[in-house]
Amino acid sequence: MKQISRVSFLIVIFLCIYIFNMLSCANGGGRTGDYPGSLEDTTSTFIKPSLDVYLENSASIDGFFSSTKGFQLKEAIHGLLTKFNRANVFERAKLFYVNNKIIPHVGKLKNYIQTLNVASFRKRGGDRSSSYFSEIFNMILDNYDSNRVSLLITDAIISTTEGITPALEKNNIIESLGTVIDKHSNLAVLIVKSKASFNGTYYCQDKSRISISNKNRPYYLIFIGDNTHLTNVLLSDILTGVENLVDYYYLPPKGKQPPFNLLVNHPDARGRYVKRGANTLKKARVERGGLYQGKFSFCIETNLSNFPANVSYGENDENYQVSSNYFISAIREKERSTIVQEEKYNHLLFFETDDLKNEKIHIQLKFGQPSWVNATYSENDLAMTTAELDKTYAFKYLIEGIEEAFDYRGGAIFFDMNFTIEQ
């Protein structure tokens, strides 16, 4: 009987402790978060950034919202913001117009889209006769916050008053954007080119006017924000759904090169080696027979999705500099079926030689604009020919201003790797 009483007593004590703990949790009791190693200490919450959307309110964009072929730009803006919302990329979006001042929109997205028309633009006010991107960058990046991404929707035409040339405006852009970059080393810029129907007046560099009737003209989405958040924009694949998307140009923080991994004896590599650490290949041996006899190659995997410039730039072997004894034999995208959800590598790069020896290999990808940037630049817009319709006046000064703010001009390196080969 005494043994049974002792067991009953222990059961009662256990139940009392259990009930006390349950009541403490229910009342918010306890000090779990105050002690190192507790659940609260080891659980971090990712903060989604907010999105500030600025539509450039200048007279030069009116034609995009007057087309008789439909309101393609309006629909593109609505579709893009809706997709961002559904994909849960951003916490919320604030809507603005911008010219020589920032004009907040009061109301929800539906009302914002409905009022994207010329009459509404004029009513919003501000100076609609010129476009100084140095001033726009100053305004939208004022009190920059790494948890806020700014999106500027613009035709990207530098339109200045007499005495201020596009080249001078370029220098102003370097100063205004460079000041923010100096303070926030993880800042990045993503420039997306697309097209939409334009029906209205085009204002030339000399302030003369040309009438354009329902022809496609370029417009741009310029994202500015923390590199992590802009990478998420690229990886979300939302931009690929933008109608009439032409291409993009991504400028990450200088010195942020993509991750890479040296693969061991990939089936398409020639010869054999043993991997030691991240960058050393030991016991290297050439292919012993067959079609590739005497050749040696190795393979790395990397991620070109959020690559500087754009994917096509990273896929072009002519943009790389490799030690003279080696060449790039292939750059190809990994099959999607072989990439797990958490995979951070999506491309394979193969480096080959027919003169295997002990040496160090240096691989670089230096700065270079995507080809579409130079093809977009118009030096003279006084005659709006068919070829000129797809170009943007003074575009190179805007782009070079952004590049030089990052110090990407003049020999900057995007990709820099070293490997040691030992036989």
C-alpha positions as CSV (number, residue, x, y, z in Angstrom):
1,M,0.0,0.0,0.0
2,K,2.9,2.4,0.8
3,Q,4.4,1.7,-2.7
4,I,1.0,2.6,-4.3
5,S,0.7,5.7,-2.2
6,R,4.2,6.8,-3.2
7,V,3.4,6.4,-6.9
8,S,0.1,8.2,-6.6
9,F,1.9,11.1,-4.8
10,L,4.4,11.4,-7.7
11,I,1.6,11.4,-10.3
12,V,-0.1,14.2,-8.4
13,I,3.1,16.3,-8.2
14,F,3.7,15.7,-12.0
15,L,0.2,16.8,-12.8
16,C,0.5,20.0,-10.7
17,I,3.8,21.0,-12.5
18,Y,2.3,20.3,-15.9
19,I,-0.9,22.4,-15.1
20,F,1.3,25.2,-13.7
21,N,3.4,25.3,-16.9
22,M,0.3,25.3,-19.1
23,L,-1.2,28.2,-17.2
24,S,2.0,30.2,-17.4
25,C,2.2,29.8,-21.2
26,A,-1.4,30.7,-21.6
27,N,-0.9,33.9,-19.6
28,G,2.3,34.8,-21.5
29,G,4.3,33.8,-18.5
30,G,7.9,32.6,-18.4
31,R,11.1,34.2,-19.5
32,T,12.0,32.0,-22.5
33,G,13.1,34.9,-24.6
34,D,15.4,36.2,-21.9
35,Y,17.9,33.3,-21.9
36,P,20.6,32.6,-24.5
37,G,19.8,29.5,-26.6
38,S,16.1,29.8,-26.2
39,L,13.7,29.3,-29.1
40,E,13.1,33.0,-29.5
41,D,16.9,33.6,-29.7
42,T,17.4,31.1,-32.5
43,T,14.4,32.0,-34.7
44,S,14.8,35.0,-37.0
45,T,12.1,36.6,-39.0
46,F,12.8,37.7,-42.6
47,I,11.5,41.3,-43.1
48,K,10.0,41.7,-46.6
49,P,10.7,45.1,-48.0
50,S,8.1,47.7,-48.9
51,L,7.9,48.9,-52.5
52,D,7.7,52.6,-53.4
53,V,6.5,53.0,-57.0
54,Y,7.2,56.2,-58.8
55,L,5.7,57.0,-62.2
56,E,7.6,59.8,-64.0
57,N,5.0,62.5,-64.5
58,S,6.5,64.3,-67.6
59,A,4.8,65.3,-70.8
60,S,6.9,62.9,-72.7
61,I,5.1,59.9,-71.3
62,D,1.6,61.1,-72.2
63,G,1.5,59.1,-75.5
64,F,1.8,55.8,-73.6
65,F,-1.6,56.5,-72.1
66,S,-3.3,57.8,-75.3
67,S,-2.9,54.8,-77.6
68,T,-5.9,53.7,-79.6
69,K,-4.3,50.2,-79.6
70,G,-5.0,49.8,-75.9
71,F,-3.3,50.9,-72.8
72,Q,-0.4,48.6,-72.8
73,L,1.8,50.5,-70.3
74,K,-1.1,50.9,-67.9
75,E,-1.9,47.2,-68.2
76,A,1.8,46.3,-67.7
77,I,2.0,48.4,-64.5
78,H,-1.2,46.9,-63.1
79,G,-0.1,43.3,-64.0
80,L,3.4,43.8,-62.5
81,L,2.2,45.2,-59.2
82,T,-0.5,42.6,-58.9
83,K,2.0,39.8,-59.5
84,F,4.4,41.2,-56.9
85,N,1.5,41.3,-54.4
86,R,0.4,37.7,-55.2
87,A,4.0,36.4,-55.1
88,N,4.5,37.9,-51.7
89,V,7.7,39.6,-52.8
90,F,7.0,42.9,-51.0
91,E,5.2,43.8,-47.8
92,R,3.2,46.6,-49.4
93,A,3.4,49.2,-52.1
94,K,3.2,52.9,-51.9
95,L,2.3,54.8,-55.1
96,F,3.7,58.1,-56.3
97,Y,4.2,60.4,-59.2
98,V,7.5,62.2,-59.6
99,N,9.0,65.0,-61.7
100,N,10.6,67.9,-59.9
101,K,8.7,66.8,-56.8
102,I,7.2,63.7,-55.3
103,I,3.4,63.6,-55.5
104,P,1.8,60.9,-53.4
105,H,-1.2,59.0,-54.6
106,V,-4.1,58.9,-52.1
107,G,-6.1,55.7,-52.6
108,K,-5.6,52.1,-53.5
109,L,-4.0,50.4,-56.5
110,K,-7.3,50.1,-58.4
111,N,-7.8,53.9,-58.3
112,Y,-4.2,54.5,-59.2
113,I,-4.5,52.5,-62.3
114,Q,-7.9,54.0,-63.3
115,T,-6.4,57.5,-63.1
116,L,-3.4,56.8,-65.3
117,N,-4.4,59.3,-68.0
118,V,-3.1,62.6,-69.4
119,A,-5.8,64.7,-67.6
120,S,-4.9,63.2,-64.3
121,F,-1.1,63.7,-64.9
122,R,-1.6,67.4,-65.6
123,K,-3.8,67.7,-62.5
124,R,-1.1,66.2,-60.3
125,G,1.2,69.2,-61.1
126,G,4.9,69.7,-60.9
127,D,7.2,70.6,-63.7
128,R,6.3,68.3,-66.6
129,S,8.6,70.0,-69.1
130,S,12.0,68.5,-68.1
131,S,13.5,65.3,-66.6
132,Y,16.5,65.5,-64.3
133,F,17.3,62.0,-63.1
134,S,19.9,63.2,-60.7
135,E,17.2,65.2,-58.9
136,I,14.8,62.2,-59.1
137,F,17.3,59.9,-57.6
138,N,18.0,62.4,-54.8
139,M,14.3,62.6,-54.0
140,I,13.4,58.9,-54.1
141,L,16.5,57.8,-52.2
142,D,16.3,60.5,-49.5
143,N,16.5,58.8,-46.1
144,Y,17.2,55.5,-47.9
145,D,16.2,52.4,-46.0
146,S,17.5,48.9,-46.9
147,N,14.1,47.4,-46.3
148,R,12.5,49.7,-49.0
149,V,12.8,49.1,-52.7
150,S,12.2,52.0,-55.1
151,L,10.7,51.4,-58.6
152,L,10.9,54.2,-61.1
153,I,8.7,53.8,-64.2
154,T,10.1,56.1,-66.9
155,D,10.9,56.7,-70.6
156,A,14.4,57.5,-69.4
157,I,14.8,60.5,-71.7
158,I,17.1,63.1,-70.3
159,S,15.3,66.4,-71.0
160,T,17.1,69.4,-69.6
161,T,16.9,73.2,-69.9
162,E,19.3,75.3,-71.9
163,G,22.9,75.2,-70.5
164,I,22.6,71.7,-69.0
165,T,23.7,69.0,-71.5
166,P,23.1,65.3,-71.0
167,A,26.9,64.9,-70.3
168,L,26.6,67.4,-67.4
169,E,23.5,65.6,-66.1
170,K,25.5,62.3,-66.2
171,N,28.0,63.9,-63.7
172,N,25.1,65.0,-61.5
173,I,23.8,61.4,-61.6
174,I,27.2,60.1,-60.5
175,E,27.2,62.4,-57.6
176,S,23.6,61.9,-56.4
177,L,23.6,58.1,-56.7
178,G,27.2,57.7,-55.7
179,T,26.6,59.5,-52.4
180,V,24.0,56.9,-51.4
181,I,26.1,54.0,-52.6
182,D,29.0,55.3,-50.4
183,K,26.8,55.1,-47.4
184,H,25.0,51.8,-48.3
185,S,27.5,49.3,-49.7
186,N,24.8,46.7,-50.5
187,L,22.8,48.9,-52.8
188,A,22.0,47.6,-56.3
189,V,20.2,48.8,-59.4
190,L,18.2,46.8,-61.9
191,I,17.2,48.4,-65.2
192,V,14.5,46.6,-67.3
193,K,13.7,47.7,-70.9
194,S,10.3,47.0,-72.3
195,K,8.0,48.4,-75.0
196,A,4.4,49.7,-75.2
197,S,2.2,51.4,-77.8
198,F,2.7,55.2,-78.0
199,N,0.2,57.6,-79.6
200,G,0.9,61.3,-79.2
201,T,3.6,63.9,-79.2
202,Y,7.3,63.2,-79.0
203,Y,9.4,66.1,-77.8
204,C,12.8,66.3,-79.5
205,Q,16.0,67.6,-77.9
206,D,15.6,71.0,-79.5
207,K,12.0,71.2,-78.1
208,S,10.4,70.6,-81.6
209,R,7.6,68.1,-81.8
210,I,6.9,65.0,-83.8
211,S,3.6,63.2,-83.9
212,I,3.8,59.4,-83.4
213,S,0.7,57.3,-84.2
214,N,0.4,54.0,-82.3
215,K,4.0,52.8,-82.6
216,N,5.9,50.8,-80.0
217,R,8.3,52.9,-77.9
218,P,10.6,51.8,-75.1
219,Y,10.0,52.4,-71.4
220,Y,12.0,51.3,-68.4
221,L,11.6,49.9,-64.9
222,I,14.4,51.0,-62.7
223,F,14.6,49.2,-59.4
224,I,16.9,50.6,-56.7
225,G,17.4,48.8,-53.4
226,D,19.3,46.3,-51.3
227,N,21.0,43.6,-53.4
228,T,19.2,40.8,-51.5
229,H,15.8,42.2,-52.4
230,L,16.6,42.9,-56.0
231,T,18.0,39.3,-56.3
232,N,14.6,38.1,-55.1
233,V,12.9,40.2,-57.8
234,L,15.0,38.4,-60.4
235,L,14.6,35.0,-59.0
236,S,10.8,35.4,-58.7
237,D,10.5,35.1,-62.5
238,I,7.8,37.8,-62.4
239,L,9.7,40.1,-64.8
240,T,9.7,37.4,-67.5
241,G,5.9,37.8,-67.7
242,V,6.1,41.5,-68.6
243,E,4.7,41.9,-72.1
244,N,7.2,43.1,-74.7
245,L,10.1,42.7,-72.3
246,V,13.4,43.4,-74.2
247,D,16.2,42.8,-71.7
248,Y,17.6,43.9,-68.4
249,Y,20.8,45.2,-66.9
250,Y,21.7,44.4,-63.3
251,L,24.4,46.3,-61.4
252,P,25.0,44.7,-58.0
253,P,27.3,46.0,-55.3
254,K,30.9,46.1,-56.5
255,G,32.8,43.0,-55.3
256,K,29.7,40.8,-55.0
257,Q,30.5,37.9,-57.3
258,P,28.2,34.9,-57.7
259,P,28.8,31.7,-55.7
260,F,30.6,28.8,-57.4
261,N,31.4,25.2,-56.6
262,L,34.1,23.0,-58.1
263,L,32.4,19.7,-59.2
264,V,34.3,16.4,-58.9
265,N,34.6,14.4,-62.1
266,H,31.6,15.7,-63.9
267,P,30.6,13.1,-66.7
268,D,31.3,15.7,-69.4
269,A,34.7,16.7,-68.0
270,R,37.8,15.2,-69.5
271,G,40.3,13.2,-67.4
272,R,40.3,12.9,-63.6
273,Y,41.3,14.8,-60.5
274,V,40.8,14.8,-56.7
275,K,39.2,17.9,-55.2
276,R,41.0,19.5,-52.2
277,G,39.2,22.5,-50.6
278,A,37.3,24.9,-52.8
279,N,39.9,25.7,-55.4
280,T,42.5,22.9,-55.6
281,L,42.6,19.9,-58.1
282,K,45.1,17.2,-57.1
283,K,46.3,14.1,-58.9
284,A,45.1,15.6,-62.2
285,R,45.2,13.1,-65.1
286,V,44.3,13.6,-68.8
287,E,41.8,11.5,-70.7
288,R,43.5,8.2,-71.5
289,G,41.8,7.2,-74.7
290,G,39.0,7.8,-77.2
291,L,38.0,10.9,-79.0
292,Y,39.3,13.2,-76.1
293,Q,42.6,11.4,-75.5
294,G,45.2,13.8,-74.0
295,K,42.7,16.4,-73.0
296,F,41.9,17.6,-69.4
297,S,39.0,19.7,-68.3
298,F,37.1,20.6,-65.1
299,C,33.7,22.0,-64.3
300,I,32.3,24.5,-61.9
301,E,28.7,25.3,-61.2
302,T,27.6,28.9,-60.5
303,N,24.5,31.1,-60.5
304,L,24.0,33.5,-63.4
305,S,20.4,34.5,-62.6
306,N,21.4,37.5,-60.5
307,F,24.6,38.0,-62.5
308,P,26.0,41.5,-63.1
309,A,24.8,42.8,-66.5
310,N,22.4,39.9,-67.4
311,V,22.4,36.2,-68.0
312,S,23.4,36.4,-71.7
313,Y,26.5,38.4,-70.8
314,G,27.7,35.7,-68.4
315,E,26.9,33.0,-71.0
316,N,29.2,34.6,-73.6
317,D,32.7,33.0,-73.3
318,E,34.2,36.0,-75.1
319,N,33.6,38.1,-72.0
320,Y,35.9,36.0,-69.9
321,Q,39.7,36.1,-69.5
322,V,41.2,32.7,-68.7
323,S,44.9,31.8,-68.2
324,S,46.5,31.2,-71.6
325,N,46.8,27.4,-71.2
326,Y,43.0,27.0,-70.8
327,F,39.9,28.0,-72.6
328,I,36.2,27.8,-71.9
329,S,34.8,24.8,-73.8
330,A,31.2,25.2,-72.7
331,I,28.8,27.4,-70.7
332,R,25.4,25.9,-70.3
333,E,22.3,26.1,-68.1
334,K,21.6,23.2,-65.8
335,E,18.5,21.2,-66.5
336,R,15.7,22.4,-64.3
337,S,14.8,18.9,-63.3
338,T,18.2,18.5,-61.7
339,I,17.9,21.7,-59.6
340,V,16.4,21.3,-56.1
341,Q,14.4,24.2,-54.7
342,E,17.2,25.4,-52.5
343,E,19.8,25.1,-55.3
344,K,21.9,28.2,-55.6
345,Y,23.7,27.1,-58.8
346,N,22.0,27.0,-62.2
347,H,24.8,27.1,-64.8
348,L,27.8,25.0,-65.6
349,L,31.2,26.3,-66.9
350,F,33.8,23.9,-68.4
351,F,37.5,24.8,-68.7
352,E,39.7,22.7,-70.9
353,T,43.4,22.2,-71.9
354,D,45.5,19.8,-74.0
355,D,48.6,20.7,-72.1
356,L,48.1,19.5,-68.5
357,K,50.8,20.7,-66.1
358,N,51.2,22.0,-62.5
359,E,50.0,25.6,-62.6
360,K,47.6,28.2,-61.2
361,I,44.6,29.2,-63.3
362,H,43.1,32.7,-63.1
363,I,39.6,33.3,-64.5
364,Q,38.0,36.7,-64.7
365,L,34.9,38.3,-66.2
366,K,35.5,42.0,-66.6
367,F,33.0,44.8,-66.8
368,G,31.1,45.2,-70.0
369,Q,27.7,46.7,-70.9
370,P,25.1,44.4,-72.4
371,S,24.9,45.0,-76.1
372,W,21.3,46.2,-75.9
373,V,22.3,49.3,-73.9
374,N,24.5,50.7,-76.7
375,A,21.9,49.7,-79.3
376,T,19.3,51.7,-77.4
377,Y,21.2,54.9,-77.3
378,S,20.1,57.7,-79.7
379,E,22.4,60.7,-80.2
380,N,20.0,62.6,-82.4
381,D,16.2,62.3,-82.1
382,L,15.3,65.1,-84.5
383,A,14.2,62.6,-87.2
384,M,12.0,59.9,-85.7
385,T,12.7,57.2,-88.2
386,T,11.6,53.6,-87.8
387,A,15.0,52.7,-86.4
388,E,14.9,55.6,-84.0
389,L,11.5,54.5,-82.6
390,D,13.3,51.7,-80.6
391,K,15.9,54.1,-79.2
392,T,16.1,56.5,-76.3
393,Y,17.7,59.9,-76.6
394,A,20.8,60.4,-74.4
395,F,20.3,56.9,-72.8
396,K,24.0,56.2,-72.5
397,Y,24.5,59.2,-70.2
398,L,21.9,57.9,-67.8
399,I,23.4,54.4,-67.8
400,E,27.0,55.6,-67.6
401,G,26.1,57.9,-64.7
402,I,24.7,54.8,-62.8
403,E,27.7,52.7,-63.8
404,E,30.3,55.3,-62.7
405,A,28.4,55.8,-59.4
406,F,29.2,52.2,-58.7
407,D,32.7,52.7,-60.1
408,Y,32.1,49.9,-62.6
409,R,33.8,51.8,-65.5
410,G,37.4,51.3,-66.3
411,G,38.4,47.7,-65.6
412,A,36.0,46.6,-62.8
413,I,35.9,42.9,-62.4
414,F,32.6,41.0,-61.9
415,F,34.0,37.4,-61.6
416,D,37.4,36.6,-60.2
417,M,38.5,33.0,-59.4
418,N,41.8,31.1,-59.0
419,F,42.4,27.3,-59.2
420,T,45.5,25.3,-58.5
421,I,46.2,22.2,-60.7
422,E,48.6,19.6,-59.3
423,Q,49.4,16.3,-61.1
